[in-house]
Amino acid sequence: DFLEQAARAWLRPRPVRGADGRLAYHPLVREFLLDRLELDRDEAATRDLNARVAAALAASGRGEDAIEHWLAAEAWEEARDAIAAAGPPLLHSTPGTVQGWLDALPEAQRGTAPALLLQGALDWAAGRQAEAVARLRAAVRLFDEAGDIPGMWLARFALADPLFVTGALGEVAELADGFDEEPALVAGFTPPALAAYAAAAMSALGRVEDCEALSRRLMAHPHSDFVKPHWIVWACYEHQLAGDFDQLVPAAENAIREFERFDPVGRLPVIAAILPL
């Protein structure tokens, strides 16, 4: 009877525009209710209430909003899974939010494959390449041990970034092993996206024949349409390998323009690094 009590107390809620069934109160009312919550409920009851709120938010499609409540409820596995689902789209826009969520998890949960994958991606973006490599290698291993093929390929793809930046191009090329074999098909476009990265690494290493062979396999992959526009990356490395810097600069500038328009797998920072060379 909460709504009836609120109405009798003249704490009238207002409907939230565009959100069916949601009600909003004046901020002072919210502060009052939070104060009452602290006074009227012990820690166990508050955790239970947060868990119920989190479950309701998640069921209504508001998984991101549910995370703080899962954390407050100390429902660590549910919190970890919600962070793993909501975190990737926020890595570039609000990395501090994702980092705060991960920091709130206990150490055991931070050592699981989904958490290591997110933390490794954050480390890479922040320039902590050694930490990124260590965490992402661990994520690859844990996903593989769990039989999570899509997760394992996603972790391999994320690992390619810090390896490429630190000059471990040979290992980048090896990450694509098995990308066009039947088990990898369940991972969708991630294996061919990684193969595109591996082909660029081979080109940068001067392994032209290997690059061409891998590229032919890549173009025959059933999920390769997503990465075919990234042929501009090959052109950049071919110019770099040949020492054709008059062509390299405009090729890199063209690639940057294309990735500013559409860059679903985050290649812009990598290709932009060519220009200072």
LINFENUR-V382445 format. One record per residue. N is the residue number from 1. RES is the residue in one letter. PHI is phi as a letter, one per 20 degrees, with the letter a starting at -180 (999 if undefined). Layout:
# LINFENUR-V382445
N,RES,PHI + N,RES,PHI
This chain:
# LINFENUR-V382445
1,D,999 + 2,F,g + 3,L,f + 4,E,f + 5,Q,f + 6,A,f + 7,A,f + 8,R,f + 9,A,e + 10,W,m + 11,L,e + 12,R,e + 13,P,f + 14,R,c + 15,P,f + 16,V,e + 17,R,f + 18,G,m + 19,A,c + 20,D,g + 21,G,n + 22,R,e + 23,L,c + 24,A,c + 25,Y,d + 26,H,g + 27,P,g + 28,L,f + 29,V,f + 30,R,f + 31,E,f + 32,F,f + 33,L,f + 34,L,f + 35,D,f + 36,R,f + 37,L,g + 38,E,f + 39,L,f + 40,D,e + 41,R,c + 42,D,e + 43,E,f + 44,A,f + 45,A,f + 46,T,f + 47,R,f + 48,D,f + 49,L,f + 50,N,f + 51,A,f + 52,R,f + 53,V,f + 54,A,f + 55,A,f + 56,A,f + 57,L,f + 58,A,f + 59,A,f + 60,S,e + 61,G,n + 62,R,d + 63,G,f + 64,E,f + 65,D,f + 66,A,f + 67,I,f + 68,E,g + 69,H,f + 70,W,f + 71,L,f + 72,A,f + 73,A,f + 74,E,l + 75,A,e + 76,W,f + 77,E,f + 78,E,f + 79,A,f + 80,R,f + 81,D,f + 82,A,f + 83,I,f + 84,A,f + 85,A,f + 86,A,e + 87,G,f + 88,P,g + 89,P,f + 90,L,e + 91,L,g + 92,H,e + 93,S,e + 94,T,c + 95,P,f + 96,G,f + 97,T,f + 98,V,f + 99,Q,f + 100,G,f + 101,W,f + 102,L,f + 103,D,f + 104,A,f + 105,L,f + 106,P,f + 107,E,g + 108,A,f + 109,Q,f + 110,R,f + 111,G,e + 112,T,e + 113,A,g + 114,P,f + 115,A,f + 116,L,f + 117,L,f + 118,L,f + 119,Q,f + 120,G,f + 121,A,f + 122,L,f + 123,D,f + 124,W,g + 125,A,f + 126,A,e + 127,G,n + 128,R,e + 129,Q,f + 130,A,f + 131,E,f + 132,A,f + 133,V,g + 134,A,f + 135,R,f + 136,L,f + 137,R,f + 138,A,f + 139,A,f + 140,V,g + 141,R,f + 142,L,f + 143,F,f + 144,D,f + 145,E,f + 146,A,e + 147,G,m + 148,D,e + 149,I,f + 150,P,g + 151,G,f + 152,M,f + 153,W,f + 154,L,f + 155,A,f + 156,R,f + 157,F,f + 158,A,f + 159,L,f + 160,A,f + 161,D,f + 162,P,f + 163,L,f + 164,F,f + 165,V,f + 166,T,e + 167,G,n + 168,A,e + 169,L,f + 170,G,f + 171,E,f + 172,V,f + 173,A,f + 174,E,f + 175,L,f + 176,A,e + 177,D,g + 178,G,n + 179,F,f + 180,D,d + 181,E,e + 182,E,g + 183,P,g + 184,A,f + 185,L,f + 186,V,f + 187,A,e + 188,G,m + 189,F,e + 190,T,f + 191,P,g + 192,P,f + 193,A,f + 194,L,f + 195,A,f + 196,A,f + 197,Y,f + 198,A,f + 199,A,f + 200,A,f + 201,A,f + 202,M,f + 203,S,f + 204,A,f + 205,L,e + 206,G,n + 207,R,e + 208,V,f + 209,E,f + 210,D,f + 211,C,f + 212,E,f + 213,A,f + 214,L,f + 215,S,f + 216,R,f + 217,R,f + 218,L,f + 219,M,f + 220,A,e + 221,H,f + 222,P,f + 223,H,d + 224,S,e + 225,D,g + 226,F,f + 227,V,d + 228,K,g + 229,P,f + 230,H,e + 231,W,f + 232,I,f + 233,V,f + 234,W,g + 235,A,g + 236,C,f + 237,Y,f + 238,E,f + 239,H,f + 240,Q,f + 241,L,f + 242,A,e + 243,G,m + 244,D,e + 245,F,f + 246,D,f + 247,Q,e + 248,L,f + 249,V,f + 250,P,f + 251,A,f + 252,A,f + 253,E,f + 254,N,f + 255,A,f + 256,I,f + 257,R,f + 258,E,f + 259,F,f + 260,E,f + 261,R,e + 262,F,b + 263,D,b + 264,P,f + 265,V,d + 266,G,m + 267,R,e + 268,L,g + 269,P,f + 270,V,f + 271,I,f + 272,A,f + 273,A,f + 274,I,f + 275,L,g + 276,P,f + 277,L,f
